[in-house]
Amino acid sequence: MILVNTDYITGKNLEMLGLVKGSTIQSKNIGRDITQSFKTLVGGELKAYNEMMNEARALATKRMAEEAEQMGADAVVNIRYASSAIMQGAAEVIAYGTAVKFI
């Protein structure tokens, strides 16, 4: 499965199959949440939240690719990501794009 953020793949003719998406909502445990809140007092990178968002993006991308495979796609083009805070310490990440087949 080829995943790109462009609307084309060089050298390939594409047939659009439709929109595909994957999403997840993730949070960190309360212990990590407390330690990260202390980190905001002194500044710096919030590594636990960075890890959480990386895991969420990877899972959302995997789910999007699985949906594309179920449609018989060879690739997903024009991939985009969006995120939003759901509650304190929890975020939703969605990955979406256009499933395509090579012709």
C-alpha positions as CSV (number, residue, x, y, z in Angstrom):
1,M,0.0,0.0,0.0
2,I,1.4,3.3,-1.1
3,L,0.5,6.3,1.2
4,V,1.3,9.8,-0.1
5,N,0.1,13.4,0.7
6,T,0.1,14.4,-2.9
7,D,-2.9,14.0,-5.2
8,Y,-0.9,11.9,-7.7
9,I,1.8,9.2,-7.9
10,T,4.4,9.8,-10.6
11,G,4.1,7.4,-13.5
12,K,0.7,6.0,-12.4
13,N,-2.7,6.5,-13.8
14,L,-5.2,6.4,-10.9
15,E,-8.9,5.5,-10.6
16,M,-10.5,7.1,-7.5
17,L,-12.3,4.6,-5.3
18,G,-13.4,7.0,-2.6
19,L,-12.7,8.6,0.8
20,V,-11.0,6.5,3.4
21,K,-10.4,7.4,7.0
22,G,-9.1,6.0,10.3
23,S,-9.3,7.5,13.8
24,T,-8.5,6.9,17.4
25,I,-8.9,8.6,20.7
26,Q,-6.0,8.1,23.1
27,S,-5.1,9.2,26.6
28,K,-2.2,8.8,29.0
29,N,-2.6,7.2,32.5
30,I,-3.3,9.5,35.5
31,G,0.3,9.1,36.8
32,R,1.8,10.3,33.6
33,D,-0.8,13.1,33.3
34,I,0.2,14.4,36.7
35,T,4.0,14.3,35.9
36,Q,3.3,16.1,32.6
37,S,1.3,18.8,34.3
38,F,4.4,19.6,36.5
39,K,6.5,19.8,33.4
40,T,4.3,22.7,32.2
41,L,5.5,24.7,35.2
42,V,9.1,24.7,34.0
43,G,8.7,24.3,30.3
44,G,10.1,21.9,27.8
45,E,8.9,19.0,25.7
46,L,6.0,16.9,27.1
47,K,7.5,13.6,26.0
48,A,4.6,11.4,27.2
49,Y,2.1,13.4,25.2
50,N,4.4,13.4,22.2
51,E,4.6,9.6,22.4
52,M,0.8,9.4,22.8
53,M,0.2,11.5,19.6
54,N,2.8,9.5,17.6
55,E,1.0,6.3,18.6
56,A,-2.4,7.8,17.8
57,R,-1.2,9.0,14.3
58,A,0.3,5.6,13.6
59,L,-3.0,3.8,14.6
60,A,-5.2,6.2,12.6
61,T,-3.0,5.7,9.6
62,K,-3.1,1.9,9.9
63,R,-6.9,2.0,10.2
64,M,-7.2,4.2,7.1
65,A,-4.9,1.9,5.1
66,E,-7.0,-1.2,6.2
67,E,-10.1,0.5,5.0
68,A,-8.5,1.2,1.7
69,E,-7.3,-2.4,1.3
70,Q,-10.9,-3.5,1.9
71,M,-11.9,-1.4,-1.1
72,G,-9.3,-3.0,-3.2
73,A,-7.1,0.1,-3.3
74,D,-3.4,0.1,-4.3
75,A,-2.7,3.4,-2.7
76,V,-4.1,6.3,-0.7
77,V,-3.4,9.8,-2.0
78,N,-3.9,13.3,-0.6
79,I,-3.5,12.1,3.0
80,R,-4.3,14.6,5.7
81,Y,-4.3,14.5,9.5
82,A,-6.4,16.4,12.0
83,S,-6.5,16.3,15.8
84,S,-8.6,17.7,18.6
85,A,-8.7,17.6,22.3
86,I,-11.5,15.5,23.7
87,M,-10.9,16.1,27.3
88,Q,-7.9,16.9,29.6
89,G,-5.1,14.5,28.6
90,A,-7.1,12.8,25.7
91,A,-7.0,13.6,22.0
92,E,-8.6,12.3,18.8
93,V,-6.5,11.9,15.7
94,I,-8.1,11.3,12.3
95,A,-6.2,10.4,9.1
96,Y,-8.1,10.6,5.8
97,G,-7.4,10.5,2.1
98,T,-8.6,9.2,-1.2
99,A,-8.3,5.5,-2.0
100,V,-7.1,4.8,-5.6
101,K,-6.5,1.8,-7.8
102,F,-3.8,1.8,-10.5
103,I,-5.1,1.5,-14.1
